[in-house]
Structures are given as C-alpha cells and as structure tokens.
C-alpha cells in the first residue's frame, strides 16, 4: 500500500464512491495491503506513523512501472524529481529543491540507502531495483534522518539476504528507441545462520533528442548496477547485513537546445531543424577540449554498508550503521545549445564519505518507547569545472551579431553564421570597437587598427577552470521518545544536536594564456571609472593586447585576465577557509487514535540547513578567492493530518495540511558561469496533500493522489516569486483491473499524472533579474517555464496460472505530450537560454520469471 495524503475533498469523494459500491464492495473486495515502515526507527504500520509519509512496497513499485526517482515522484504527492541527468538530478519536496553540485553545498532533501545518506548530487541518483520498499518522509525530518533532511528524506530499503529459503527473479524488456533491460536477483541460504543475495540491472535506451550533426542522440540511458548482500546471524538476537552497491552510467548527455537560434551546420550555416526542444539538437565538443572528451557522462558510484542489530535485553536493542562510499562523475556538456564552439564545459565531481551511527532503542511494551544515539559523518568532495570559449564567437554573441548581419551575411536573426565568418578580423574588430566604447561610456575608443590587431589575438580555445573543495566532519547527538499519555493519545518529542567543522576551498585559473576579450572588457571598465589613472591603465592594457606576443607578456606586466571569472593568486592557487557550525533541531508530535483504524495528528518541528561558505572568484586577477558566510537556513513547520483505514480496510485515506516559515532562505544565483549561494531572506510555503487507495471490487483497485503547494518568497529581490521547480498543483490517478484470461490472469494498469505551471529558476525568468552585470547578455523574454501538462501511461500484463511467468506490454506518455524538464541553464548568461525536452511516447514488452 501507499501511504500519503489526500485533500479532504478527495477523501470525501472516495468515501462516496465506497458507499455507492454497497454490499458488493464489502463482500468481494480484498483489503488494501498495509505496509510496515521504520521511519521512526521502529517497525510500525504506516497508518500509525504521525508524519507525512508515503511508502511503496516492492510489488507496488513494479506495478506502477517505477524504475527511477522520476517515476517514483509521479505517484508521491509533494515530491518532484527533475531527471536532467544522473550527474545533476533535482529533488523537490514541498517546493524546496536540492540539486547543487558544488562540493560545499548542503542538501535540503536527503536520499538514503538503508539509513545511509547518499545525498551529494553527483552520487544520489541510483537505480531502483530489488527493493523491499521506499519511504518518502515529508516535512523537517532532521531528528529522525539527520542533518540533511531540512524538508524531507527519501529512504530506499533494499531487499536483504534471507535464511528463509531460496528465491529470486529474472526479467527482460525491450522496446523502441533500442530500449533494453535485464534484471535479476537470487537469494541463496548458506546454512541456518547465513545467506547471500545477488541482484543486478542493465538498462539501455537510445536518446530521444536526435543529434543533427550525425552522432548519437541525446538524453539516452546507459546504466549498469549490481548489489551483493550478505546476511549473518551468528547468535540468537544478533543480525548483521553487509551490502555492497556499484553503479556506472555512460549516457550520451543532456540536450541543451537553444530556443532562440536554429540548429545549423557549423561549417556551412545550413539550418538542420527547427527550434523546438523536441527536435534535433546540433551540439558538439571541440576536438581539443580536455583531451578530446566527447559530450556525455561517465559516472561511477560504489559503497559498502554494514547494518548490525544486537538485542541486549527484550526491551533494549543496539543498532549500528557503518558505511563507506565513493563517487566520481564527469559530465561534458555544450551549454550554449548551438553547434558553434561558443562555450563548452565539464563538471568533474569526486567525493568519498564515511559514516557511523550507533542507536539504542528502548521498547518495553509499556507506555514509553524511543531511542537515543550518536553519529559521525565525514565527507571529502571536490569539483573541477573547466570552461572553454571561442572568444571570437563569444564577442559576436555579447554584441548581438551571432548571425553576422553587420558583415552582410543576410541571415535571419535566428540563424548563426558559419564558424569561418568569425575569423574575419575586420568584422570582429568592428564588434570589439563598439563593445569597448559602449562599456566605457565612450571614454575609451579604439582605432580601427587597434581593434583589428586585438581581434587577431582573440583565442579560439580560451580555457578557464575553477575548483571548489569541501572537507566536512560532522557529529550528531539525537534522542526521540514516544509516550502513551492515555490509551488513545500518544505524544512524541525528538531533538538532534549537530556540530559541523568544514573547510571550504576555491581556486581558479586560466589555461594556456590570458583572455584577450576579458582584457578588453577590463580595460573598458577601468576607463568607465572616469579617472585619469583608470584611463591611463586602460590605454596601457589596450596597447599590450595589440601585441602579437600578448600571451608571452609576463603577468607582472599584463594581468592574466579571465573572461567569466578571474584567476586566483598564482593562477590557480586554492585558498581555504574554515567554518564551525552547530545547531539544534527538534520535533513535537501528538497523535490521537479515533479508533483502531483512524488517527489524527498534529506536529511542530524545526528544520535547519547548516551554514555554508559560498565561494566565488576574485575581484581582480591574481588575488584570493572570495568566501561569503551564508547563515543557516531554518524552517518552522506546522502540520496536521489524518489517516484512516475504512470499509474493512478496503479504503486507505491519508490527508495532511502544512505551513512552513523560512528564515535566511538560501538560494543560488548565477553570476557569469558560477552559481553562488546567497541569503534570500524570508519565505513561506503552505499546502495540502492527500492520497486514497481503494479496493473497489475484487480485481479492481484505484490509487489517487493530490498536492497543493503555495511556496513563495516574502522578502528581498525575489519577493512574491514562486519557488523553482514547484508546481502549485499536482495529481495522479492509477488503476489496476485484473480478470481471468485463458490459462492465466490479465492485469490492466493505466495511470495519469498531471502538474500545473512550473518555473525553472527562482527569478521566475523576470527580465529585471537577467540584465548585466548579473549576466553577459540581457534576456527580456519570459519563456523559461513549463505550462500545465499531463502524462498518460499504460501497462498490460498476463500471468500464467501454472507457471511463475508474466508477459507485459507498456507504453509511457501515450498521448506523446511535448513538455520540457528544464530551461535557462548556463547559456542564459550569454543570452542563449537552453531548453531540455521531456521523454516522448515510448513503448515496449517484457517477460519475467519468479522462482
């Protein structure tokens, strides 16, 4: 069963449906399965857990066709997932997004595997296979889950080895877009005190955005994942699980498609397709970029977890969670969305973490139960981001001449000129003259000869690189207790103290020489100051930039100018700063049992996102990077909810309403090509969520969910704006109808999911936030959003009566809805916002065997 919330109106409607079914409903429909969860660190029926919790068992996940987090979010009210790539997923819980890849970033929505945090963005997206269940806990859950669960946590409980007996399954699927899936698991007892379970998945699919330049299509899937689990029961009341996970991903990469310029052949300028995100994209990486890297992702994640339980007495149990994990992920991408080599980037992230938690649970069967514990968490992460520019074409972009109309190309505004055009120094020199004059307020005017000489030095492959690092040592103390005040009233209280010791580092450099375009812009800015000294310095820089040997000039004479950010001391020295942060989070919950099948609850909780040191490039070449201390973000949560199992447990209802008040809301602003964490002040969110799980009759079940989320900024520049990636409304409806057919049973499982309008940035694409100096080129169009849309999916399965074999056919996005999953991105700073299409209609068939 699933456990989530439904709006009161939805609950009333479901009750009306149940009543209309009358005696046939009561006599024929089986009870909806109840899931046992451990969200409160003890085994409980989901209906008895007084928090907003959605839980899916393994069979329900399979029935809904859930293969990854994006699929999971479709049926979890209040939870959204942006599946841009396995290197950069976005997890959204009740309006709050967690997706930063910076080494020093702190998660708001935590992801766990068997209680172990895997929340770092580059390492969090894992395959969902051979699972016992998934629990999605919403609201501040720091007390239960740890420091990263500011507004919620997703816990993946993997299937463990069991001494109960031999079992397993195998499944293969195939479909269009060359889709192929192979998945299997086997559980083997090794005597009475040990067992081994092995599981794996291989999943492949061609991309759905064609490559207009003839290479592999973008947005593909290419994943291999494996798991080994060992169960040891060396003595009575002792249980040990050792779990090893490994996954690697090699998809073709993200289809950053320009919305303003047509995809063209970079040599001839011929238009290859239209500008829709769903049509072919003309993207490529220059041959000399980072040793010949091609567009795409190369990602590996692995880890080992040890779970141990020691029953010390009938009422005391000591639990231990030990884990080690590593990830390395390199994503090469073309963020300008065009075939011209304007801008090419690499996100190279690596990290390792160690964690240990000890927890003592107490449950004597009386009125008091709870736990107390301590945890250690250590993480070392670093991120390297090389960015390569063709300065000649970048100059044309910032001057509005990408179509080279000033050179008499005759091309429409939406058609980039061929690459060779930008090698014309007369053309680029004229553009440089206009840019410098404009930026300097006509205080610095280049002669045609000066401009042409400088244009001849513009670099076709200027490379800049930034590095940020983080070394975190975190210590937790936590306790939680539940007391049965009366036979019907339960009160729970929890508290967690966290102390973090962090070291954040930042360095930036130019590779192979200074940016000539950056130097010209710097000279114009010096002249714009209007001082005699500033003008003299500007003229000296201009004189040096004309020299054919400009790259041989020592940086003591001419600074090593960068274009998007300036190099740090020594051209790349990583400077570090320390930060010590501690804080307390808590929760207070009351649950009242209306009957054995119905509960209501109310809670107040404090969530906290730790302080961070936001790192950015220096103000001038050859100086230290800048660190800004961003205060801890806090949220006060108020929530009420109700859960019920009605009509002989054939109807499960779950409804909640909440309000969040944020202080020191941490948001990310894009400055050049860097993304910087800043304090946006106050924000507020409130909403309602609900779910109904209904067994209408034998063989006919219905699942319905709905979420309303009003998440807005309340102060600062973004006052009144919506939170990014947060729809105000979302809903889903899934049905399962089973009937006998031949020598087996046919099951038809349609589902429909819908969400309202969503923005992809906290700026809500308002033109006021997309003007220089925040961006290089102004963007005055409001088009970076996705309007309301819905997706219809269908799965049909036939299971044989006398053999554990199931045949299945499926189709996703049955109506072939066009929609986007992201917009804006890095290209937005150059006036080149990009758009990423969502998957089109896809179909396939499969066969599975259980033994």
Helices and strands as residue ranges (DSSP letters): H 8-28, E 36-37, E 44-45, G 46-48, E 52-57, H 58-63, H 69-73, E 79-82, E 90-93, E 96-98, E 109-113, E 116-117, H 121-124, E 131-138, H 142-145, E 152-158, E 167-175, E 179-189, E 194-205, E 221-232, E 238-249, E 257-258, G 289-291, E 296-313, E 316-333, E 343-363, E 368-389, H 391-398, G 405-407, G 419-423, H 425-439, H 448-457, E 462-484, E 489-511, H 516-528, H 532-545, G 550-552, H 569-572, E 575-595, E 598-609, E 612-616, E 626-630, E 633-646, E 651-663, E 666-671, E 674-679, E 683-697, E 700-713, E 729-741, E 744-755, E 758-759, G 767-769, E 785-786, E 789-800, E 805-812, E 820-824, G 826-830, E 834-837, E 842-850
